[in-house]
Every structure is written in structure tokens, then in C-alpha cells.
Amino acid sequence: MKITALTASAALLSFALVSANFASAEELAFPDKCKSDMAMSGDMMQGHDMSKMDMSKMPAHQKESMEGMKSMDMNMMQGMMKKDPDVAFNCGMIAHHMGAISMAETELKHGKDKASKARAQQIIDAQKKEIKEMSAWVEKHAK
């Protein structure tokens, strides 16, 4: 069975929704205001394969965000495929945090809102610390 990025992402989201005993589905719903203003045409999405997405007309901040997402998606899927569930969790979260750092760095570079830029720096600082902790755990526990 071939696992696509979309299939793996959907599986991870389903797992997160089922596993989140502390939050309802409504609390985890993707906000409507976060959805794209532009229609994602077939030639732009190419079956949701970001490696084939036409980014030539995107502004710089979108291109940089998409490049970060491509890297995060591949690493997160690889990490989540580890046989040991604890290793899979930590490896997947390391990639996820790296994606958050990439997004935050793009905000620092292109954003204009002081509060958003401050939040981006807080995210970078916190996620780097957690990546170091999880990487040390993986180094010690993964076989």
C-alpha cells in the first residue's frame, strides 16, 4: 500500500483527534479564517503533492512557508513510522517542532505585527528547547 502525504497527514490528524481525551473535536477544528482565500486549482495542488505545487506566483513568505512544510511533512511521516510508539511520538514531534520553527522564522523575516513577531520568537525559543530534550531522549532510548 502506497502512503501519500495526504493519507499520512489524515491518519495523523485522525489519531490526534481520537487520542485527545482532553479536547473535543470542536476545539480542534481548523478555523475558517485560516482557510485559503484563493481556490487551490488542480495544477497548483497536483493531488496535494506539495513537491509538484506551482509556487511561482506566491509571495516570498508563502514560498518559504511551503518549503518548510515540505521538509516537515517528510520528516514527520518518517518519524511516525518507527515501530516503537514512544520513539515514533518523539521523532514525529521533533519534525513537527522544526516545522513550527520554520514558520516562526518566516514570520520574523516577513511579518509586521509586533505581537505576532513576539509570539514567533517565543515559539522558536520553546521549540528549540523541546527539540534538544526529545533528541536526547531519542538518542538514549531508540534502538
MDAnalysis code that builds the backbone (N, CA, C; Angstrom):
import MDAnalysis as mda
import numpy as np

u = mda.Universe.empty(429, n_residues=143, atom_resindex=np.repeat(np.arange(143), 3), trajectory=True)
u.add_TopologyAttr("name", ["N", "CA", "C"] * 143)
u.add_TopologyAttr("resid", np.arange(1, 144))
u.add_TopologyAttr("resname", ["MET", "LYS", "ILE", "THR", "ALA", "LEU", "THR", "ALA", "SER", "ALA", "ALA", "LEU", "LEU", "SER", "PHE", "ALA", "LEU", "VAL", "SER", "ALA", "ASN", "PHE", "ALA", "SER", "ALA", "GLU", "GLU", "LEU", "ALA", "PHE", "PRO", "ASP", "LYS", "CYS", "LYS", "SER", "ASP", "MET", "ALA", "MET", "SER", "GLY", "ASP", "MET", "MET", "GLN", "GLY", "HIS", "ASP", "MET", "SER", "LYS", "MET", "ASP", "MET", "SER", "LYS", "MET", "PRO", "ALA", "HIS", "GLN", "LYS", "GLU", "SER", "MET", "GLU", "GLY", "MET", "LYS", "SER", "MET", "ASP", "MET", "ASN", "MET", "MET", "GLN", "GLY", "MET", "MET", "LYS", "LYS", "ASP", "PRO", "ASP", "VAL", "ALA", "PHE", "ASN", "CYS", "GLY", "MET", "ILE", "ALA", "HIS", "HIS", "MET", "GLY", "ALA", "ILE", "SER", "MET", "ALA", "GLU", "THR", "GLU", "LEU", "LYS", "HIS", "GLY", "LYS", "ASP", "LYS", "ALA", "SER", "LYS", "ALA", "ARG", "ALA", "GLN", "GLN", "ILE", "ILE", "ASP", "ALA", "GLN", "LYS", "LYS", "GLU", "ILE", "LYS", "GLU", "MET", "SER", "ALA", "TRP", "VAL", "GLU", "LYS", "HIS", "ALA", "LYS"])
u.atoms.positions = np.array([
    [0.844, -1.174, 0.000],
    [0.000, 0.000, 0.000],
    [0.885, 1.231, 0.000],
    [0.640, 2.154, -0.908],
    [1.416, 3.384, -1.009],
    [0.802, 4.430, -0.090],
    [1.639, 5.020, 0.767],
    [1.166, 6.061, 1.666],
    [1.540, 7.406, 1.074],
    [0.543, 8.231, 0.810],
    [0.801, 9.570, 0.288],
    [0.868, 10.543, 1.455],
    [1.384, 11.730, 1.189],
    [1.471, 12.765, 2.222],
    [0.086, 13.085, 2.769],
    [-0.905, 13.163, 1.896],
    [-2.255, 13.470, 2.321],
    [-2.817, 12.352, 3.187],
    [-2.601, 11.094, 2.783],
    [-3.090, 9.957, 3.555],
    [-2.438, 9.926, 4.927],
    [-1.129, 10.109, 4.962],
    [-0.417, 10.080, 6.240],
    [-0.862, 11.238, 7.122],
    [-1.030, 12.422, 6.550],
    [-1.483, 13.576, 7.325],
    [-2.879, 13.332, 7.879],
    [-3.755, 12.764, 7.066],
    [-5.113, 12.470, 7.517],
    [-5.093, 11.435, 8.640],
    [-4.236, 10.448, 8.505],
    [-4.125, 9.424, 9.549],
    [-3.616, 10.026, 10.845],
    [-2.623, 10.898, 10.752],
    [-2.089, 11.539, 11.947],
    [-3.142, 12.428, 12.602],
    [-3.908, 13.168, 11.804],
    [-4.953, 14.008, 12.341],
    [-6.025, 13.159, 13.019],
    [-6.417, 12.071, 12.388],
    [-7.407, 11.176, 12.984],
    [-6.906, 10.621, 14.301],
    [-5.640, 10.212, 14.337],
    [-5.046, 9.689, 15.566],
    [-5.072, 10.756, 16.644],
    [-4.708, 11.991, 16.286],
    [-4.682, 13.081, 17.253],
    [-6.083, 13.358, 17.793],
    [-7.086, 13.331, 16.921],
    [-8.455, 13.588, 17.359],
    [-8.965, 12.491, 18.276],
    [-8.650, 11.249, 17.969],
    [-9.094, 10.127, 18.782],
    [-8.351, 10.111, 20.114],
    [-7.067, 10.454, 20.080],
    [-6.227, 10.372, 21.266],
    [-6.407, 11.547, 22.217],
    [-6.973, 12.622, 21.761],
    [-7.066, 13.828, 22.579],
    [-8.255, 13.733, 23.522],
    [-8.063, 13.091, 24.666],
    [-9.134, 12.920, 25.635],
    [-9.529, 14.244, 26.268],
    [-8.645, 15.201, 26.253],
    [-8.871, 16.471, 26.921],
    [-9.527, 17.520, 26.038],
    [-9.725, 17.247, 24.773],
    [-10.276, 18.257, 23.872],
    [-11.331, 17.638, 22.965],
    [-12.378, 18.423, 22.711],
    [-13.413, 17.946, 21.802],
    [-13.018, 18.257, 20.366],
    [-13.720, 17.660, 19.422],
    [-13.447, 17.901, 18.001],
    [-13.644, 19.372, 17.658],
    [-14.637, 20.027, 18.295],
    [-14.864, 21.447, 18.011],
    [-13.658, 22.279, 18.411],
    [-13.015, 21.928, 19.525],
    [-11.858, 22.678, 19.980],
    [-10.666, 22.500, 19.039],
    [-10.628, 21.381, 18.312],
    [-9.510, 21.101, 17.435],
    [-9.787, 21.451, 15.975],
    [-10.959, 21.975, 15.692],
    [-11.322, 22.284, 14.308],
    [-10.435, 23.400, 13.762],
    [-10.075, 23.263, 12.506],
    [-9.278, 24.271, 11.817],
    [-10.156, 25.496, 11.593],
    [-9.740, 26.676, 12.099],
    [-10.599, 27.867, 11.985],
    [-10.881, 28.250, 10.537],
    [-12.116, 28.620, 10.263],
    [-12.493, 29.052, 8.916],
    [-11.627, 30.212, 8.443],
    [-11.257, 31.092, 9.352],
    [-10.449, 32.252, 8.980],
    [-9.030, 31.869, 8.582],
    [-8.636, 30.647, 8.857],
    [-7.303, 30.180, 8.458],
    [-7.308, 29.538, 7.079],
    [-8.479, 29.267, 6.555],
    [-8.570, 28.632, 5.240],
    [-8.180, 29.620, 4.156],
    [-7.642, 29.108, 3.066],
    [-7.117, 29.934, 1.982],
    [-8.184, 30.807, 1.353],
    [-7.789, 32.041, 1.007],
    [-8.686, 32.961, 0.307],
    [-8.797, 32.602, -1.168],
    [-7.786, 31.912, -1.677],
    [-7.789, 31.607, -3.106],
    [-8.128, 30.139, -3.326],
    [-8.756, 29.871, -4.441],
    [-9.088, 28.493, -4.797],
    [-7.801, 27.774, -5.169],
    [-7.647, 26.564, -4.683],
    [-6.468, 25.769, -4.989],
    [-6.762, 24.967, -6.239],
    [-6.275, 25.434, -7.371],
    [-6.545, 24.772, -8.637],
    [-5.791, 23.454, -8.731],
    [-6.245, 22.596, -9.616],
    [-5.619, 21.288, -9.799],
    [-4.152, 21.376, -10.152],
    [-3.789, 22.336, -11.022],
    [-2.382, 22.454, -11.402],
    [-1.536, 22.982, -10.253],
    [-2.163, 23.691, -9.329],
    [-1.416, 24.207, -8.190],
    [-1.182, 23.113, -7.157],
    [-2.182, 22.289, -6.923],
    [-2.081, 21.275, -5.884],
    [-1.538, 19.943, -6.383],
    [-1.806, 19.565, -7.613],
    [-1.321, 18.302, -8.163],
    [-1.566, 17.147, -7.184],
    [-2.808, 16.954, -6.813],
    [-3.158, 15.845, -5.924],
    [-2.605, 16.038, -4.518],
    [-2.436, 17.252, -4.076],
    [-1.933, 17.603, -2.750],
    [-0.473, 17.217, -2.550],
    [0.243, 16.954, -3.620],
    [1.666, 16.666, -3.537],
    [2.402, 17.996, -3.590],
    [2.890, 18.449, -2.425],
    [3.499, 19.769, -2.358],
    [4.750, 19.887, -3.211],
    [5.400, 18.779, -3.508],
    [6.602, 18.852, -4.331],
    [6.278, 19.258, -5.767],
    [5.015, 19.088, -6.160],
    [4.598, 19.451, -7.516],
    [3.785, 20.742, -7.548],
    [3.648, 21.396, -6.411],
    [2.847, 22.606, -6.342],
    [3.556, 23.753, -7.058],
    [2.816, 24.478, -7.860],
    [3.354, 25.645, -8.561],
    [3.406, 26.811, -7.584],
    [4.621, 27.153, -7.169],
    [4.786, 28.232, -6.204],
    [5.309, 29.507, -6.873],
    [5.385, 29.518, -8.193],
    [5.997, 30.636, -8.909],
    [5.277, 31.970, -8.690],
    [3.986, 31.942, -8.412],
    [3.233, 33.190, -8.246],
    [2.983, 33.539, -6.784],
    [3.544, 32.758, -5.881],
    [3.344, 33.026, -4.459],
    [4.300, 34.115, -3.969],
    [3.853, 34.924, -3.003],
    [4.777, 35.868, -2.383],
    [5.861, 35.106, -1.600],
    [6.952, 35.780, -1.284],
    [8.104, 35.143, -0.630],
    [7.725, 34.423, 0.658],
    [6.870, 35.036, 1.483],
    [6.545, 34.390, 2.761],
    [5.806, 33.066, 2.548],
    [4.979, 32.978, 1.513],
    [4.274, 31.726, 1.242],
    [5.242, 30.668, 0.717],
    [6.140, 31.060, -0.167],
    [7.129, 30.114, -0.693],
    [7.974, 29.541, 0.444],
    [8.460, 30.407, 1.326],
    [9.291, 29.955, 2.437],
    [8.518, 29.038, 3.370],
    [7.263, 29.378, 3.630],
    [6.430, 28.523, 4.488],
    [6.214, 27.158, 3.857],
    [5.959, 27.122, 2.556],
    [5.722, 25.856, 1.865],
    [6.981, 24.987, 1.850],
    [8.139, 25.597, 1.650],
    [9.392, 24.832, 1.683],
    [9.581, 24.203, 3.055],
    [9.302, 24.966, 4.107],
    [9.397, 24.425, 5.466],
    [8.426, 23.292, 5.700],
    [7.222, 23.414, 5.148],
    [6.210, 22.368, 5.307],
    [6.621, 21.088, 4.591],
    [7.205, 21.219, 3.409],
    [7.648, 20.026, 2.673],
    [8.638, 19.223, 3.510],
    [9.594, 19.911, 4.069],
    [10.607, 19.250, 4.883],
    [9.976, 18.624, 6.123],
    [9.099, 19.368, 6.781],
    [8.460, 18.868, 7.993],
    [7.613, 17.634, 7.697],
    [6.821, 17.677, 6.632],
    [5.940, 16.556, 6.312],
    [6.719, 15.257, 6.120],
    [7.781, 15.319, 5.341],
    [8.569, 14.101, 5.089],
    [9.195, 13.572, 6.372],
    [9.806, 14.454, 7.143],
    [10.450, 14.017, 8.382],
    [9.437, 13.505, 9.394],
    [8.291, 14.151, 9.489],
    [7.277, 13.728, 10.448],
    [6.726, 12.358, 10.069],
    [6.466, 12.138, 8.783],
    [5.960, 10.836, 8.356],
    [6.989, 9.737, 8.623],
    [8.262, 10.018, 8.352],
    [9.303, 9.021, 8.613],
    [9.376, 8.706, 10.099],
    [9.352, 9.745, 10.918],
    [9.436, 9.544, 12.365],
    [8.263, 8.763, 12.899],
    [7.070, 9.047, 12.409],
    [5.869, 8.370, 12.904],
    [5.802, 6.904, 12.484],
    [6.636, 6.488, 11.555],
    [6.626, 5.102, 11.101],
    [7.532, 4.197, 11.942],
    [8.183, 4.743, 12.955],
    [9.018, 3.914, 13.824],
    [8.146, 2.886, 14.536],
    [8.696, 1.689, 14.753],
    [7.902, 0.613, 15.361],
    [7.568, 0.882, 16.820],
    [8.482, 1.485, 17.544],
    [8.261, 1.800, 18.957],
    [7.396, 3.065, 19.035],
    [6.231, 2.994, 19.693],
    [5.339, 4.157, 19.726],
    [5.940, 5.377, 20.418],
    [6.776, 5.155, 21.417],
    [7.401, 6.288, 22.106],
    [8.430, 6.969, 21.208],
    [9.192, 6.168, 20.489],
    [10.168, 6.717, 19.546],
    [9.434, 7.431, 18.412],
    [8.371, 6.819, 17.911],
    [7.585, 7.433, 16.833],
    [7.036, 8.793, 17.272],
    [6.518, 8.845, 18.488],
    [5.988, 10.109, 19.006],
    [7.078, 11.174, 19.063],
    [8.199, 10.849, 19.686],
    [9.270, 11.833, 19.835],
    [9.845, 12.255, 18.487],
    [10.051, 11.305, 17.593],
    [10.593, 11.639, 16.266],
    [9.611, 12.498, 15.471],
    [8.336, 12.142, 15.530],
    [7.327, 12.938, 14.842],
    [7.228, 14.343, 15.409],
    [7.311, 14.455, 16.725],
    [7.223, 15.769, 17.356],
    [8.452, 16.626, 17.067],
    [9.620, 16.018, 16.965],
    [10.818, 16.780, 16.608],
    [10.611, 17.434, 15.246],
    [10.139, 16.660, 14.276],
    [9.881, 17.211, 12.938],
    [8.799, 18.282, 12.985],
    [7.751, 18.030, 13.751],
    [6.656, 18.985, 13.890],
    [7.171, 20.300, 14.468],
    [7.999, 20.218, 15.497],
    [8.569, 21.416, 16.113],
    [9.495, 22.144, 15.134],
    [10.230, 21.388, 14.335],
    [11.097, 22.017, 13.334],
    [10.260, 22.805, 12.329],
    [9.099, 22.268, 11.979],
    [8.190, 22.988, 11.096],
    [7.685, 24.266, 11.745],
    [7.391, 24.202, 13.047],
    [6.933, 25.395, 13.763],
    [8.027, 26.459, 13.780],
    [9.262, 26.042, 13.965],
    [10.376, 26.991, 13.957],
    [10.518, 27.631, 12.585],
    [10.401, 26.833, 11.546],
    [10.484, 27.364, 10.186],
    [9.403, 28.411, 9.937],
    [8.174, 28.117, 10.362],
    [7.079, 29.067, 10.201],
    [7.342, 30.343, 10.997],
    [7.848, 30.178, 12.219],
    [8.115, 31.337, 13.071],
    [9.242, 32.200, 12.495],
    [10.248, 31.557, 11.931],
    [11.336, 32.318, 11.304],
    [10.829, 33.113, 10.104],
    [9.889, 32.538, 9.364],
    [9.288, 33.257, 8.244],
    [8.510, 34.466, 8.753],
    [7.805, 34.313, 9.860],
    [7.082, 35.441, 10.450],
    [8.059, 36.540, 10.871],
    [9.164, 36.166, 11.508],
    [10.145, 37.175, 11.923],
    [10.710, 37.932, 10.721],
    [10.920, 37.222, 9.641],
    [11.502, 37.822, 8.449],
    [10.516, 38.719, 7.693],
    [9.263, 38.295, 7.592],
    [8.302, 38.990, 6.732],
    [7.170, 39.691, 7.485],
    [6.903, 39.294, 8.718],
    [5.765, 39.855, 9.455],
    [5.982, 41.296, 9.864],
    [4.875, 41.956, 10.152],
    [4.934, 43.357, 10.555],
    [4.322, 43.596, 11.937],
    [3.446, 42.708, 12.377],
    [2.757, 42.866, 13.654],
    [3.687, 42.494, 14.808],
    [3.871, 43.428, 15.747],
    [4.800, 43.210, 16.864],
    [4.395, 42.010, 17.730],
    [3.111, 41.871, 17.997],
    [2.648, 40.761, 18.837],
    [2.895, 39.414, 18.142],
    [2.658, 39.357, 16.847],
    [2.890, 38.110, 16.105],
    [4.376, 37.773, 16.068],
    [5.204, 38.796, 15.889],
    [6.650, 38.567, 15.858],
    [7.154, 38.121, 17.230],
    [6.603, 38.694, 18.295],
    [6.989, 38.283, 19.653],
    [6.579, 36.835, 19.895],
    [5.383, 36.470, 19.446],
    [4.907, 35.089, 19.592],
    [5.813, 34.143, 18.807],
    [6.223, 34.561, 17.615],
    [7.111, 33.737, 16.795],
    [8.434, 33.490, 17.523],
    [8.981, 34.505, 18.144],
    [10.240, 34.326, 18.881],
    [10.049, 33.405, 20.080],
    [8.929, 33.536, 20.779],
    [8.630, 32.636, 21.905],
    [8.557, 31.189, 21.424],
    [7.934, 30.985, 20.281],
    [7.808, 29.639, 19.713],
    [9.185, 29.083, 19.378],
    [10.018, 29.887, 18.743],
    [11.372, 29.437, 18.396],
    [12.125, 29.013, 19.648],
    [12.097, 29.853, 20.673],
    [12.824, 29.562, 21.903],
    [12.317, 28.278, 22.570],
    [10.999, 28.154, 22.693],
    [10.413, 26.984, 23.358],
    [10.632, 25.704, 22.552],
    [10.425, 25.780, 21.240],
    [10.527, 24.579, 20.408],
    [11.966, 24.084, 20.323],
    [12.938, 24.992, 20.263],
    [14.347, 24.576, 20.230],
    [14.706, 23.821, 21.495],
    [14.235, 24.312, 22.637],
    [14.491, 23.637, 23.916],
    [13.886, 22.230, 23.903],
    [12.648, 22.125, 23.440],
    [11.976, 20.827, 23.417],
    [12.622, 19.882, 22.410],
    [13.086, 20.397, 21.280],
    [13.779, 19.548, 20.299],
    [15.037, 18.954, 20.920],
    [15.793, 19.767, 21.651],
    [17.002, 19.266, 22.318],
    [16.648, 18.159, 23.307],
    [15.589, 18.366, 24.086],
    [15.160, 17.369, 25.079],
    [14.715, 16.075, 24.399],
    [13.891, 16.200, 23.364],
    [13.395, 15.000, 22.674],
    [14.513, 14.296, 21.918],
    [15.424, 15.063, 21.327],
    [16.555, 14.448, 20.615],
    [17.435, 13.657, 21.577],
    [17.661, 14.207, 22.765],
    [18.447, 13.489, 23.779],
    [17.717, 12.216, 24.197],
    [16.384, 12.292, 24.336],
    [15.603, 11.110, 24.701],
    [15.726, 10.047, 23.608],
    [15.583, 10.447, 22.346],
    [15.679, 9.509, 21.232],
    [17.063, 8.866, 21.203],
    [18.080, 9.666, 21.392],
    [19.453, 9.151, 21.380],
    [19.634, 8.080, 22.453],
    [19.000, 8.276, 23.611],
    [19.127, 7.336, 24.723],
    [18.238, 6.107, 24.572],
    [17.038, 6.253, 24.014],
    [16.056, 5.171, 24.044],
    [15.829, 4.438, 22.711],
    [16.093, 5.087, 21.601],
    [15.827, 4.435, 20.311],
    [16.891, 3.391, 20.042],
    [16.439, 2.254, 19.497],
    [17.378, 1.161, 19.205],
    [17.682, 1.121, 17.739],
])
